[in-house]
Amino acid sequence: MKKLLLSAVTVSILAVFVQANPSADYGEALKAKAQGDYASAAVLFKSACYEGGNDSACKELGEIYESGRGSQVSKNTTLANEAYNKCCDLDPSRSDCCSAVGREAKPRRVLKAPERPKDSEELVTAAKECQEGSAEQCEKAFGLYQEDRHSEKFKASSKGCELGSGVLCEEAGLAYVRGHGVQQDQGTAAQFFLKACNTNNVSACARIGVIARDMGNVDAAAEILDQACQTLPRACRDLAMIYQNDSYGRKDEEKARALYKKACDGGDNIGCTGLQQMGQ
């Protein structure tokens, strides 16, 4: 498989992107708060709340705005209520957030986990050897776990990624995209995709291209997807969207049509749909 050769500019853009992780902001915000730096804490709590989906960060942000913090953060009831409402939306069972804005908290539903059949000896052995340091056994365990065993599959994929499996780095990234076994986190997903891409996993590289495109890094996205398109039909379709859509500033219907056709010819159904929508 041909290795993607990215420009220094694109690599630097991706490095900055994958380090921007809203979930990490909550911990930094707590540190800033403990040090009395409420201005920084408010900024970090806001990122963790609205971008990272952390209900506790929303609660902290609401408290800061509700009472104000002297010259650092002005009292603002509107912003406090917005933060409390977001907290309640993220976790309707949180009475401390919901009651602050006159909403009734909903009791958390506790579902009884269904009984699972006993794991096969083959799976038990693979899982054990995976944790002992075998990337091959991590891949085997990942494949043997049923699709609904999200936590176990993530444990195998993250360990396998640590051991150098590009396939499992991508799977760990997908777990963060989907919220399977872990809290959804696009920033952490991108970090895993970058690790996978660095092992020459073109599929993971293409996923980074899509993330870069959706975040507005169109130049980096186009470079990544153009190279991935050489071997991956899905990447051709994702690149076509850049040239089809006015919002990316590169509209070129002829190029978009050619890329959709290449994706369709490669077996990508969404590419075929895009081609049909463009009148071909």
DABELDA-V675803 format. One record per helix or strand of 3 or more residues. SS is the DSSP state (@ for helix, = for strand). FROM is the first residue (numbers start at 1). TO is the last residue. Records with the same first field share a line. If there is no record, write none. Layout:
# DABELDA-V675803
SS->FROM-TO + FROM-TO
This chain:
# DABELDA-V675803
@->8-19 + 22-34 + 38-51 + 55-67 + 77-90 + 95-101 + 121-131 + 135-144 + 150-162 + 166-178 + 186-197 + 202-214 + 218-228 + 233-244 + 246-248 + 253-265 + 269-277
